[in-house]
Amino acid sequence: MDLRSYFGLGLLMGAEACAIYNNWWPMLSALMYVLVPMPCLFFGGGSTQFLTSRDGGGWIDAAKFLTGASAVGSLAIPIILRHAHMIETGAMFIEFTSFFIFVCTVMCFHRASLEDDW
């Protein structure tokens, strides 16, 4: 299985959280999944290496902040929706599972992009 399969599995889990409970509010997390890689694309030139560097500067720091804020938002949205009684607890846990699949996929992509052999 390659990284695209895991990414698709994460999307499928997000859609399942909506379909099983017949409530489409958890799809707000999908918006955050789209926003997470945008700072890498716009400010990092498509590379994730700037996230682990100690180099600073206005745009680099802004990209690190936006990446972190969107990653935290991916976890916060299901929690807020559950607290507001807009989604069920099971949907929240399925969204957490989807998030952790995405995190593992991103970490594998980052590791693969650092190695020259890939």
DRENPA-3360 file (N, C-alpha, C; in nm, 2 decimals, always signed):
BEGIN
1 = MDLRSYFG = +0.08/-0.12/+0.00/+0.00/+0.00/+0.00/+0.09/+0.12/+0.00 ~ +0.06/+0.22/-0.09/+0.14/+0.34/-0.09/+0.06/+0.45/-0.01 ~ +0.12/+0.57/-0.01/+0.07/+0.68/+0.07/-0.07/+0.72/+0.02 ~ -0.09/+0.71/-0.11/-0.22/+0.76/-0.16/-0.33/+0.67/-0.10 ~ -0.31/+0.54/-0.08/-0.41/+0.45/-0.03/-0.44/+0.49/+0.12 ~ -0.34/+0.53/+0.19/-0.37/+0.57/+0.33/-0.45/+0.70/+0.33 ~ -0.41/+0.79/+0.24/-0.48/+0.92/+0.23/-0.63/+0.89/+0.20 ~ -0.65/+0.80/+0.11/-0.79/+0.77/+0.07/-0.86/+0.70/+0.18;
9 = LGLLMGAE = -0.79/+0.62/+0.26/-0.86/+0.56/+0.38/-0.90/+0.66/+0.48 ~ -0.82/+0.76/+0.50/-0.85/+0.87/+0.59/-0.97/+0.95/+0.54 ~ -0.98/+0.97/+0.41/-1.10/+1.04/+0.36/-1.23/+0.95/+0.38 ~ -1.21/+0.82/+0.35/-1.32/+0.73/+0.37/-1.37/+0.72/+0.51 ~ -1.28/+0.73/+0.60/-1.32/+0.72/+0.75/-1.40/+0.85/+0.78 ~ -1.36/+0.97/+0.73/-1.43/+1.09/+0.75/-1.57/+1.08/+0.69 ~ -1.58/+1.03/+0.57/-1.71/+1.01/+0.51/-1.80/+0.91/+0.59 ~ -1.74/+0.81/+0.64/-1.81/+0.71/+0.72/-1.87/+0.77/+0.85;
17 = ACAIYNNW = -1.79/+0.86/+0.91/-1.84/+0.92/+1.03/-1.96/+1.00/+1.00 ~ -1.97/+1.05/+0.88/-2.09/+1.13/+0.84/-2.21/+1.03/+0.80 ~ -2.18/+0.94/+0.72/-2.28/+0.85/+0.67/-2.34/+0.76/+0.78 ~ -2.26/+0.70/+0.86/-2.31/+0.61/+0.97/-2.42/+0.68/+1.06 ~ -2.39/+0.80/+1.10/-2.47/+0.87/+1.19/-2.57/+0.97/+1.12 ~ -2.57/+0.97/+0.98/-2.66/+1.05/+0.90/-2.66/+1.20/+0.94 ~ -2.53/+1.25/+0.96/-2.51/+1.38/+1.00/-2.38/+1.43/+0.93 ~ -2.39/+1.53/+0.85/-2.27/+1.57/+0.77/-2.19/+1.68/+0.83;
25 = WPMLSALM = -2.21/+1.72/+0.96/-2.13/+1.82/+1.02/-1.98/+1.77/+1.04 ~ -1.95/+1.65/+1.06/-1.81/+1.61/+1.07/-1.72/+1.64/+0.94 ~ -1.79/+1.67/+0.83/-1.71/+1.70/+0.71/-1.64/+1.83/+0.72 ~ -1.67/+1.91/+0.82/-1.60/+2.03/+0.84/-1.45/+2.00/+0.87 ~ -1.42/+1.89/+0.92/-1.28/+1.85/+0.94/-1.21/+1.83/+0.80 ~ -1.28/+1.79/+0.70/-1.22/+1.78/+0.57/-1.17/+1.91/+0.52 ~ -1.23/+2.02/+0.56/-1.18/+2.15/+0.52/-1.05/+2.18/+0.58 ~ -1.03/+2.13/+0.70/-0.90/+2.15/+0.77/-0.79/+2.06/+0.70;
33 = YVLVPMPC = -0.83/+1.94/+0.66/-0.74/+1.85/+0.59/-0.69/+1.91/+0.46 ~ -0.77/+2.00/+0.40/-0.73/+2.07/+0.28/-0.64/+2.18/+0.31 ~ -0.66/+2.25/+0.43/-0.58/+2.36/+0.46/-0.44/+2.33/+0.52 ~ -0.43/+2.20/+0.57/-0.30/+2.17/+0.63/-0.18/+2.18/+0.54 ~ -0.19/+2.12/+0.41/-0.07/+2.13/+0.33/-0.05/+2.26/+0.25 ~ -0.15/+2.35/+0.26/-0.14/+2.48/+0.19/-0.01/+2.56/+0.22 ~ +0.02/+2.58/+0.35/+0.14/+2.66/+0.38/+0.27/+2.59/+0.32 ~ +0.27/+2.46/+0.32/+0.39/+2.39/+0.26/+0.39/+2.43/+0.11;
41 = LFFGGGST = +0.28/+2.43/+0.04/+0.28/+2.45/-0.10/+0.31/+2.60/-0.13 ~ +0.26/+2.69/-0.05/+0.27/+2.83/-0.08/+0.41/+2.89/-0.03 ~ +0.45/+2.85/+0.09/+0.56/+2.92/+0.15/+0.69/+2.83/+0.15 ~ +0.67/+2.70/+0.14/+0.78/+2.60/+0.15/+0.82/+2.54/+0.01 ~ +0.75/+2.59/-0.09/+0.79/+2.53/-0.22/+0.75/+2.39/-0.24 ~ +0.65/+2.34/-0.17/+0.61/+2.20/-0.18/+0.69/+2.11/-0.10 ~ +0.78/+2.15/-0.02/+0.86/+2.07/+0.06/+0.82/+2.09/+0.21 ~ +0.84/+1.98/+0.29/+0.81/+1.99/+0.43/+0.93/+2.01/+0.51;
49 = QFLTSRDG = +1.04/+2.04/+0.45/+1.17/+2.05/+0.53/+1.17/+2.18/+0.61 ~ +1.10/+2.28/+0.57/+1.10/+2.40/+0.65/+1.03/+2.39/+0.78 ~ +0.95/+2.29/+0.80/+0.88/+2.27/+0.92/+0.97/+2.23/+1.04 ~ +1.08/+2.15/+1.00/+1.17/+2.11/+1.11/+1.29/+2.19/+1.12 ~ +1.31/+2.29/+1.03/+1.43/+2.37/+1.04/+1.41/+2.48/+1.15 ~ +1.52/+2.53/+1.19/+1.52/+2.64/+1.29/+1.53/+2.78/+1.22 ~ +1.53/+2.78/+1.09/+1.53/+2.90/+1.02/+1.40/+2.98/+1.05 ~ +1.42/+3.11/+1.06/+1.30/+3.19/+1.08/+1.28/+3.29/+0.97;
57 = GGWIDAAK = +1.20/+3.38/+1.00/+1.16/+3.48/+0.91/+1.01/+3.50/+0.90 ~ +0.97/+3.61/+0.84/+0.83/+3.63/+0.84/+0.74/+3.53/+0.78 ~ +0.77/+3.49/+0.66/+0.69/+3.39/+0.58/+0.71/+3.25/+0.64 ~ +0.83/+3.22/+0.68/+0.85/+3.08/+0.73/+0.78/+3.06/+0.86 ~ +0.78/+3.17/+0.95/+0.71/+3.16/+1.08/+0.56/+3.16/+1.05 ~ +0.51/+3.23/+0.96/+0.37/+3.23/+0.93/+0.33/+3.10/+0.88 ~ +0.41/+3.03/+0.79/+0.37/+2.90/+0.74/+0.37/+2.80/+0.85 ~ +0.47/+2.80/+0.94/+0.47/+2.71/+1.06/+0.34/+2.73/+1.14;
65 = FLTGASAV = +0.31/+2.86/+1.17/+0.19/+2.89/+1.25/+0.06/+2.83/+1.18 ~ +0.05/+2.86/+1.05/-0.07/+2.82/+0.98/-0.08/+2.67/+0.97 ~ +0.03/+2.60/+0.96/+0.03/+2.45/+0.96/-0.01/+2.40/+1.09 ~ +0.04/+2.45/+1.20/+0.00/+2.41/+1.33/-0.14/+2.44/+1.37 ~ -0.19/+2.56/+1.33/-0.33/+2.60/+1.36/-0.43/+2.51/+1.28 ~ -0.40/+2.48/+1.16/-0.49/+2.39/+1.08/-0.48/+2.25/+1.14 ~ -0.37/+2.20/+1.18/-0.36/+2.07/+1.24/-0.44/+2.06/+1.37 ~ -0.43/+2.16/+1.45/-0.50/+2.17/+1.58/-0.65/+2.18/+1.55;
73 = GSLAIPII = -0.69/+2.26/+1.45/-0.83/+2.27/+1.41/-0.89/+2.14/+1.36 ~ -0.81/+2.05/+1.30/-0.85/+1.92/+1.26/-0.90/+1.84/+1.38 ~ -0.84/+1.85/+1.49/-0.88/+1.78/+1.61/-0.99/+1.86/+1.69 ~ -0.98/+1.99/+1.68/-1.07/+2.07/+1.76/-1.22/+2.07/+1.71 ~ -1.23/+2.07/+1.57/-1.36/+2.07/+1.52/-1.45/+1.96/+1.56 ~ -1.41/+1.83/+1.56/-1.50/+1.73/+1.61/-1.53/+1.74/+1.76 ~ -1.43/+1.79/+1.84/-1.46/+1.81/+1.98/-1.56/+1.92/+2.00 ~ -1.55/+2.03/+1.93/-1.64/+2.14/+1.95/-1.78/+2.09/+1.90;
81 = LRHAHMIE = -1.79/+2.02/+1.79/-1.92/+1.98/+1.74/-1.98/+1.88/+1.84 ~ -1.90/+1.79/+1.91/-1.96/+1.70/+2.00/-2.00/+1.78/+2.13 ~ -1.93/+1.87/+2.17/-1.96/+1.95/+2.29/-2.09/+2.03/+2.26 ~ -2.12/+2.07/+2.14/-2.24/+2.14/+2.11/-2.36/+2.05/+2.08 ~ -2.33/+1.92/+2.09/-2.43/+1.81/+2.07/-2.48/+1.81/+1.92 ~ -2.39/+1.85/+1.83/-2.43/+1.84/+1.69/-2.39/+1.71/+1.62 ~ -2.29/+1.64/+1.69/-2.26/+1.51/+1.63/-2.26/+1.41/+1.75 ~ -2.26/+1.28/+1.72/-2.25/+1.17/+1.82/-2.11/+1.15/+1.86;
89 = TGAMFIEF = -2.09/+1.08/+1.97/-1.96/+1.05/+2.02/-1.89/+0.95/+1.93 ~ -1.96/+0.86/+1.87/-1.90/+0.77/+1.78/-1.84/+0.84/+1.65 ~ -1.92/+0.94/+1.60/-1.87/+1.01/+1.49/-1.74/+1.09/+1.52 ~ -1.73/+1.14/+1.65/-1.61/+1.21/+1.69/-1.49/+1.12/+1.69 ~ -1.51/+1.00/+1.75/-1.40/+0.90/+1.75/-1.36/+0.85/+1.61 ~ -1.46/+0.84/+1.52/-1.42/+0.80/+1.38/-1.34/+0.92/+1.32 ~ -1.38/+1.04/+1.35/-1.30/+1.15/+1.30/-1.16/+1.16/+1.36 ~ -1.14/+1.12/+1.48/-1.01/+1.11/+1.54/-0.93/+1.00/+1.47;
97 = TSFFIFVC = -0.99/+0.89/+1.44/-0.92/+0.78/+1.37/-0.88/+0.83/+1.24 ~ -0.96/+0.90/+1.17/-0.93/+0.96/+1.04/-0.81/+1.06/+1.05 ~ -0.82/+1.14/+1.15/-0.71/+1.24/+1.17/-0.58/+1.17/+1.19 ~ -0.57/+1.06/+1.27/-0.45/+0.99/+1.30/-0.40/+0.92/+1.18 ~ -0.49/+0.87/+1.09/-0.44/+0.81/+0.97/-0.38/+0.92/+0.88 ~ -0.44/+1.04/+0.88/-0.38/+1.15/+0.80/-0.24/+1.19/+0.86 ~ -0.23/+1.19/+0.99/-0.10/+1.23/+1.05/+0.00/+1.13/+1.02 ~ -0.03/+1.00/+1.02/+0.07/+0.90/+0.99/+0.11/+0.91/+0.84;
105 = TVMCFHRA = +0.01/+0.94/+0.75/+0.04/+0.96/+0.61/+0.13/+1.08/+0.59 ~ +0.11/+1.19/+0.66/+0.19/+1.30/+0.64/+0.33/+1.28/+0.70 ~ +0.34/+1.21/+0.81/+0.47/+1.18/+0.86/+0.55/+1.09/+0.77 ~ +0.49/+0.99/+0.71/+0.55/+0.90/+0.61/+0.60/+0.98/+0.49 ~ +0.51/+1.07/+0.44/+0.55/+1.15/+0.33/+0.67/+1.24/+0.36 ~ +0.67/+1.30/+0.48/+0.78/+1.38/+0.52/+0.91/+1.30/+0.53 ~ +0.90/+1.19/+0.59/+1.02/+1.10/+0.60/+1.07/+1.06/+0.46 ~ +0.98/+1.03/+0.37/+1.01/+0.99/+0.23/+1.07/+1.10/+0.16;
113 = SLEDDW = +1.02/+1.23/+0.18/+1.08/+1.34/+0.11/+1.22/+1.38/+0.16 ~ +1.25/+1.34/+0.28/+1.39/+1.37/+0.33/+1.49/+1.28/+0.28 ~ +1.45/+1.15/+0.24/+1.54/+1.06/+0.19/+1.57/+1.07/+0.04 ~ +1.69/+1.06/+0.00/+1.73/+1.08/-0.14/+1.69/+0.97/-0.22 ~ +1.68/+0.85/-0.17/+1.65/+0.73/-0.24/+1.51/+0.72/-0.30 ~ +1.42/+0.80/-0.24/+1.28/+0.79/-0.29/+1.27/+0.89/-0.40;
% end
